[in-house]
Amino acid sequence: MASAYILVVDDEPDIRELVQEILQDEGYDVDIAEHGQAARESCRKRRPELVLLDIWMPDIDGISLLKEWKENADGADNANFPVIMMSGHGSVETAVEATRLGAYDFLEKPLSLAKLLLTIEHALEAHKLDKENQGMRQQLFAADEPIGKSKTMQALYQEIEKISQHDSRVLFTGEPGSGKSKYSRLLHRLSNRSEQPYIELGVATLDADNSASELFGSEADGTVYHGLLEQAGRGTLYIDDIGDMDLATQGRLLSTLVTGKFQRIGGHESILLNCRIVTATHYPLEEFVTQEKFKSELYFQLNVLQVNIAPLREHCEDVPDLLNYFRDRFVQQEQFNYRDFSIAALNKLRNYNWPGNLLELKNLVQRLLIVSDEETITLEEVDASLEYQAKKRSKSNLEASDSTMLNNALKSLFSHPLKEARELFEKAYLEDKLISVGGSVGKVAQLAGVERTHLYRKMKTLGIDAKKIAKKSK
């Protein structure tokens, strides 16, 4: 693993080159800049993990540059890196101002080598902890969930442990809710990148218009947004729902994986890819490739190592431990009353087929803790909760089916010329409204927002017989 990337900004060549040489000897990846504009360009090309910044420079002073960087920083970690100020002519007021603006520390020249190295080490560690406090601990918490004692899960753990020691790309497959993101976190935690960022991207949640900039970053009007590929740094970027990625973004990602470089949207500089790419899908990507919904070359680039997550019904012996784990976790985190599972309830759940897998189990436990404060979770409660989940699933499937039918109908319309497609739509629309109101033309006119005389002419043109429809609807 490469060490941290540090940018040294100083207008004195002897100092910046000496510092560069010292830091490189310590194993750091170091670049140098002779003034503020060169520092801007360097940050644009590659986001540093730490900056050593001189205060007095010919074009822009370090305090102003620090302020510019911190004002451009945002919640997505854009330009958010620790800055250590350096000066041979500093004052207490200057040091206070630098600290107020967000500098990690202030070092006086001539630099003490021991203090320089110690300050850099502390700054990098503090930045890492700060990122954890902003969400990384919560993201990695799921990696502590029990893997399961069954042979199936123990074999999965051993497989992930083995591949974690290599940097090859991994594709997780499995049914929805099976815990693919959980095992991706485990892979990261066991790898030699575990001290680096772990970032998740759910493609299904992205706006198609912004998916490329979210992943690759963007540049506009002098402002740089660092995308997730850069934010992941030397860590891991986990891309869930990869089968939902649009073809244009797929093409960009493929080019990145082939060349090891990418460009921000609107940018011209090539940026090296440093993170490990891990992806997941519940779709049959081989079929998507055949249907030309997914690029075949990208599939083979991502599918270097494939790990399939078994559905919960195939290792149901782990269900009791998982139920107790989530019960204890909700009791601790949400302050729910502790409830024990009856033998009958446990037996029912152990033999349930869990169509929603681990996610369904987790949601079920939460619901059972909410609905009652009784000490014991009974079989009757479990049956009621499972029936509730089945109804929700049935409603969701029905809505999905209706959506599919609508999409298919629209695709059929698209195959006709515009005039013919419009007439087909109007005919289907008016017939549906007539059926819903028992054939009443007056009511349809009100629903459609048109005059009755106009509606009669339209129906005659389209060959719609309201009387026949009225008889059928009775």
N, C-alpha and C positions, 0 to 999 in steps of 0.2 A: 504493500500500500504506500502511495506517495504521502509525503508529509504535508503540513499546512502550506498554503500558498500565501506569501507575504510580499507586499509592495513597499519599497523604500523610496520615499520622495524627499530629495535634498538637492539644492543647487550647487553644493560643493562636491565635485567629482571624487575627491579623495575619501570623503566621509561615506558617501553612498556606496562606493565600490568596496571599501573596507567592511562596512556593515553587511553588504551582500555576501562577501567572501566568508565572513564569520558565520553568518546564518546558514549558508550552504554547507559549511563544514559540520554544522549541527543537524543537518539532514532536512532543512526546510527548502521548499521550492521558492525561489526569490527572483523578483523582477525589480528594476529600478526606473525612476523617472526623475528628470532634471528640473522640472518646474510643474506648476499647477496644471497647465494644459496637457502636458505629457501624462500626468497622473490621471486626468479625466479620460484620455484616450485609452490608457492601460486598463482602467476600470471598465470601460465600455467593451473592450475585447474579452476581458476575463474578470469576473468578480473576485476580488481578493478575500482571503479569510482574516486578514489583519493588515493594517497600514501603519507604517512608521512615517510620520509627517513633520517635516521641518516647518517652522513658523514663518521665517523670513525668506521669501523667494522673489525673483524679479517681476513676475507677471501678476500673481495673486498670492496674498499671504495665507498661511496655513489655517488660521482661524476662520477666514472667509470660506475657504474650501471645505473645512470641517462642517461649517454651518450649512453650506450648499448640499453636502452629502446627507446630513441628518434631516434636512427639510425634504429631500427626495425619497427618504426611507419610508416604507409603508409596511402594513401588516403582513404582506406577502414576502417579507425579508428582502425587499428591493433596496440595495445599497446599505443594508444593515450589517455592518462589520465593525469590530472594535478598532479604534484609532488611538495610537500612542503618539503624543506630540513631542517634538524635540526642539531645543533652542539653546544657543549659547549666550543669548542676550535677553533671557526671559525675566519676568518679574512675577511677584505674587499675584498681582492683578491679572496678568496674562494667563497664569496657571488656573486661577479661579474661573476665568471666562471660558477657557478650553474645557474644563470639567463641567461647567454649567451647560455647555453646548453638547455634551455627550462624549467627550474624550475619555478613554479609560484611565489614562495616566499622563503625567508630564515629566519628561526626562531632560536634565540639563547637560549640555556639552561642556567639556569633553565627556563622552559617554563612558560609563563604567560597564565593562563587558559582563560582569556577573549580574549587575542590576538589570541590564538590558535583556539578557536571556531569561532571567527570573520573571521580569515584568511581562514579556511576551508569553511565557508559559502560563502565567496566571490569567492574562487577558483571554487567551484561547480557551482556557478551562472555564472561565466565568461566562464567556459567550455561549459555550456549549450548555452550561447549566441553565442559562437564561432561556435558551431555546427549549430545553426540557420543561421548564416552568410554564412556557407558553403552550405546551401541548404534547411534547414528545413522550412524557411519562404516561399520559393518558393513551396515546397511540400504541405504545408498547405494552400496556397493561394486559391486553388480550393474549400476549405471548405467554403469560403466566397461567392461563387457563389450563386445566388438566388435559393432557393428550389422550388419556385413556389407558387402561391396563390390558385391553384386549390385544390379541396377536396382531390384528389388523392395524391398530393404532401404534403399537410398538414398532412394527415394521415401517410404518410411515415416518415415525420419528427418526429411526435409524437412517432412512433414505434421505431425509432433509438434512440431518447432521452430516452425512457424507458429502452431499453436493454443496453444502454451505462453505466448504473449504476451497471451492473453485469459483471463478468469476463468470462462468458460463451463464447465459441467459436461461431463465426458467419460466415455463408456462404451467400454471396450476389449472387443472380442470376439475369439474365436479358440479353437482346439482346446486341450484340456488339455495343459500342458507347453510351450505355444508362447512363453511368456515375457511374459505380460501384465503381471505385477508389475514386471518389469525395465523395460518401456517406461513404466510409470507413474512409476517413479523418475526415468527420463530426462526425462519431462515436468516433474516437479517441479524437477529440477536446472536445466533451461533457463528456468524461469519466474522472475518477479520475487518469488516466494515462496521461493526457494531457500535463503535464510538462516534460514527459519522451520522449525518441526518438520515431519517427514514421518512419518506413522503408518500402519501397515497393520492391517487387520482382516479376518481370514478368517472369513466367516459360517459356513462348513461346520464350523469347529472350535468354534463357540460352543454352550454349553448353552442350549437354547431357553428355559428358565426365567429365564436371566440375560442374554439377548441385549440386551434393552432397557436395563437398567442399565449394561451394559458400554458401550453406545453413547452413552446420554444422561446417565449418572451417576445418583446416588441420594442421598437424604437420609433419615436415620433417627436418632432419639434425639440430635439435635444434631450428628451426624457427617455430613459431606459427602464423597461420593466423586465426583470429577470424571471424567466419562466421556470417551471418546475424542474426541468432538466438541469438548470444552473443551481436552483435552490437545493437540489439533492446533493450537490457537490461531489464528494468522493464516497457518498453513502449509497442508498438504495431508493430507486423510484419504482413504486408498485402501481401498475396500471390495471385497474379492475374493469370488467366489461369491455375488454379489448375488441370483441366482436361488434360493438356498437360504434366503433370509430369510423368517421366518414372517410371516403376513399382519398380525398385530397390530403388529409392529415396522415393517413396511412402512407401515402407516397413520401411525404416529408420525413416520417419516422423511419421508413425503409432506407432512405438516403443517408440518414444519420447513422443508422446501425452499420451500413456498408462502409461509409467513409470514416466514421468515428468523429464527425464534425457536424455542426449545424449552424444556421444563421437565424437571428431573431427576425420576426416579421417586420419588414421595413428597414432592416439592417443590411450591412454589406460585409461585415467582418465574420470570419469563420471562428467558431468556438469549439474547443475540444470537449468531447463527451467523456466525463470522468465517472459518472455513476453507473451502478449495475441496474439493468432493466429487468424487472420481474413482472409478468403479466398473468392475467387470470380470465377465464371465460366459462360460462355454462352452456354456450352454444356449440354445435358441431362445426368447428371451423373448417374441417375438410369439405363439408357440404357447402359452406359459404364460399370457399375457394372455387368449387365447381360451378356455383351459381354466379361467380364474379362479383360477390359482395365483399370479398376479402382478398387482398393481393397475395398470390401464392408465394412470392419471394419473401414477403414480410412474415408469412406464416412459418416458413422454414428458418428465418432469422430468429424468430422468437422461440420456436419450439426446439431449441438445442437440447434441453432437458425437460421432460414432461413429468409432472407429478399429479397423479389422480387422487382426489380426496373421496374416499368411500362414503356413500350415504349412511346416515345414522342407523337405518334399519339393518345394515350389514354388520354392525358391531353394537347390537342392542344391549350387550352385557355391560357397556359403559354408561348406560342411561342412569342407573342409581347414583353413581358418583357425580355425573354431570348435574343431576337434579339437586343434589345436596350442595354442590359447589355454587351454583347460581342462587340457591336459597340463602346460603351463608353470605354471599357477596351482596345481595339486595338488602339483607338484614343489616349488614355493616354499613353500606353506603347510603341507603335510603331510609334507614331507621325503621324498617317494617318490623312488625312483631314476628318473633321466631315461631315457625310452624313445622311440625314433623309430618312426614308422609306415612299414612297407614300402610300396612302390608298389602291390602287389596288395591290401594291406589298405586303403589309402586309396581305391583304385578301388572296392572293394566297398562301403565306407561312403558314398562319394559317390553311388552308385547305389541305396543302400538307401532305403526309403520312409519311415522314421522315424515310425511311428505314435504314439510318445510325444514326438515333437518335440524341442525343445531340452533338456528335462529328461532324456529318454532318452539323448541324446548325452552329456550331462554324467555321468550314472551309468555309462554304458558306459566312458568314459575312466577314471573312478576304478577300476572293476573291472579293467580291463586293466593298470593300474599296480600293483594289489595282487597279482594272481595270479602275476606273474613278475617277476624282476629282469633278464631277458635284455635286451640292448641294443635289439633290434628287435621290434616288435609284428607278428606274422605273420598271414597270411590265416587260418590254422587257428585261431588264438586268437580272431580276430574272429568267425569262423563259430560257434565254441563259445559265445561270449558272446551273440551274437544268438539262438542257439537257446535259451540259458538265459532270456533276456528274453522270448522268445516263449512258453515254458512258463509263466513267471510270469504273463504277460498272459492266457493261456488259462485258468489256474486262477482268476485274479481275475474274469474274465468269467463263468466257470461259477458261482462263488460269488455273483456279482451276479444271474445268471439264477435261481439257486435262491432267492435272497432275494426276487426279483420274483414268482416263482411262489408262494412262501409268502404274500407280501403279498396277491396276488390271491385266493388261497384264503381268507385271513382275511376279506377284504372280502366274498367270497361268503357266508361264514358270518354276517357281520354283517347281511345282508339278511333273515335268518330270525328268527322268534321265539326267545327264549332256550332253551326246552326242545328245540325242533327243532334249533337250532344245536349244542347240547351233544350230542345224539344223533348228529348227522352227524360231529362231531369224534371222538367216542368210537369210532364205526364205522371211520373212516379210520385212527385211531391203532392200534386192535387188529388190523385187517387188515394194516397195514404191519409190525407186530411179528410176526404169524403168518408172513408171507412171509419175514421175515429169519431165522426159526428153523425153517423147513421145516414149519410147521403144528403145532408142539408147543405144546399148551395149557399144559402144566406150565411150560415155559420162559417163555412170555409172562406167566404169573402171577408168576413171579419178577421178570421185568423191570419189570412194571407195579406190583409191590408190592401185589398183592391175593390173596385166598384163591382157590383153584382152583374151589371150589363157587360162589363169588360170580361168578367170571369166566364159568363155564358159563351161569349164569342171564343174565348181561349179554349174552353172545353170542347166546343164544336170543332175547332181547328185540330185539336189533338185527338179527337175521336173518343172522348170520355162520356159514358152514359151514366149520369147520376142515379137514374131510377134503378138500373141493374145493380149498381154498387149498394144502393139503399137496401135492396132485397137480400143481397149476400151478407150484409152486415147485421141483419136481424137474426 
